[in-house]
Amino acid sequence: MSDQTTTLPETPTMPKSRSLIMALASIAMTSGLLVVLTFQVTFPRIALNKQRALEKAIFAVLPGAAAHSNFLLDGSTLEALPADAFDQANVFAGYNESDELVGLAMEASS
């Protein structure tokens, strides 16, 4: 038999846990910042697209309507809303060119 000793390769030293935590924290903060920034930048466009889609649906449900008014149905009260409060409305009244009521459309969700 021969006297050969086998040497095992040295294990690489592990990085300190402090540097790992700092790297993970910076990646998490950057990711969170990007999510919030994306939300803030895209929110107005999403709200505008939602409003356009809802207006299109109102005129599809109320054929012959040329204009609409916004209302908020809250419990048992129906409150008229100004035109700029479209996002708060859940009931819409459609009017024809003669300003006569064509019908009502109500937003519903499941």
C-alpha positions as CSV (number, residue, x, y, z in Angstrom):
1,M,0.0,0.0,0.0
2,S,1.1,3.5,-0.7
3,D,1.0,6.4,1.7
4,Q,-0.9,8.9,-0.4
5,T,-3.0,11.4,1.4
6,T,-5.8,13.0,-0.5
7,T,-6.5,16.6,0.3
8,L,-10.0,17.8,0.1
9,P,-10.6,21.1,-1.7
10,E,-11.0,24.0,0.6
11,T,-14.5,25.2,1.2
12,P,-15.1,28.7,0.0
13,T,-15.7,31.2,2.7
14,M,-19.3,32.3,3.1
15,P,-20.1,36.0,2.8
16,K,-21.0,37.6,6.1
17,S,-24.7,37.6,6.9
18,R,-24.7,41.4,7.3
19,S,-23.7,41.9,3.6
20,L,-26.4,39.4,2.6
21,I,-29.0,41.1,4.6
22,M,-28.0,44.5,3.2
23,A,-28.2,43.2,-0.4
24,L,-31.6,41.6,0.2
25,A,-32.9,44.8,1.9
26,S,-31.7,47.0,-1.0
27,I,-33.3,44.7,-3.6
28,A,-36.6,44.7,-1.6
29,M,-36.6,48.5,-1.3
30,T,-35.9,48.9,-4.9
31,S,-38.6,46.5,-5.9
32,G,-41.1,48.2,-3.6
33,L,-40.2,51.6,-5.0
34,L,-40.7,50.4,-8.6
35,V,-44.1,48.9,-7.7
36,V,-45.3,52.2,-6.1
37,L,-43.8,54.3,-8.9
38,T,-45.5,52.2,-11.5
39,F,-48.8,52.5,-9.7
40,Q,-48.5,56.2,-9.4
41,V,-47.6,56.7,-13.0
42,T,-50.2,54.5,-14.5
43,F,-53.2,55.3,-12.2
44,P,-54.5,58.3,-14.1
45,R,-54.4,56.4,-17.4
46,I,-56.2,53.4,-15.9
47,A,-58.9,55.7,-14.3
48,L,-59.4,57.4,-17.7
49,N,-59.7,54.1,-19.5
50,K,-62.2,52.8,-16.9
51,Q,-64.3,56.0,-17.3
52,R,-64.2,55.7,-21.1
53,A,-65.3,52.0,-21.0
54,L,-68.1,52.8,-18.5
55,E,-69.4,55.7,-20.7
56,K,-69.3,53.4,-23.7
57,A,-71.3,50.8,-21.8
58,I,-73.8,53.4,-20.6
59,F,-74.5,54.5,-24.2
60,A,-74.7,50.8,-25.3
61,V,-77.2,50.0,-22.6
62,L,-79.2,53.2,-23.3
63,P,-79.6,53.4,-27.1
64,G,-80.7,56.8,-28.2
65,A,-78.9,58.6,-25.3
66,A,-76.7,61.5,-26.2
67,A,-75.8,62.7,-22.8
68,H,-75.8,61.4,-19.2
69,S,-75.9,62.6,-15.6
70,N,-74.2,61.1,-12.7
71,F,-75.9,60.0,-9.5
72,L,-74.8,58.1,-6.3
73,L,-77.2,55.6,-4.9
74,D,-76.3,55.2,-1.2
75,G,-78.7,53.0,0.7
76,S,-82.1,54.7,0.1
77,T,-80.9,58.1,-1.0
78,L,-80.1,59.1,-4.6
79,E,-77.7,62.1,-4.8
80,A,-77.0,64.0,-8.0
81,L,-73.2,64.4,-8.6
82,P,-71.3,66.9,-10.7
83,A,-69.8,65.8,-14.0
84,D,-66.3,65.7,-12.6
85,A,-67.4,63.2,-9.9
86,F,-67.8,60.4,-12.5
87,D,-65.7,57.9,-10.5
88,Q,-68.1,58.2,-7.5
89,A,-71.3,57.6,-9.5
90,N,-73.0,54.2,-9.6
91,V,-76.3,55.3,-11.4
92,F,-76.3,57.1,-14.7
93,A,-79.3,58.8,-16.3
94,G,-79.3,58.9,-20.1
95,Y,-80.9,61.8,-22.1
96,N,-81.6,62.2,-25.8
97,E,-81.0,65.3,-27.9
98,S,-84.2,66.9,-26.7
99,D,-83.0,66.5,-23.1
100,E,-85.7,63.9,-22.3
101,L,-84.9,61.0,-20.1
102,V,-84.1,57.8,-22.1
103,G,-83.4,55.5,-19.2
104,L,-81.2,54.7,-16.2
105,A,-78.1,52.6,-16.1
106,M,-76.6,51.2,-12.9
107,E,-73.1,50.0,-12.4
108,A,-73.0,46.5,-10.8
109,S,-70.2,44.3,-9.7
110,S,-70.0,40.8,-8.4
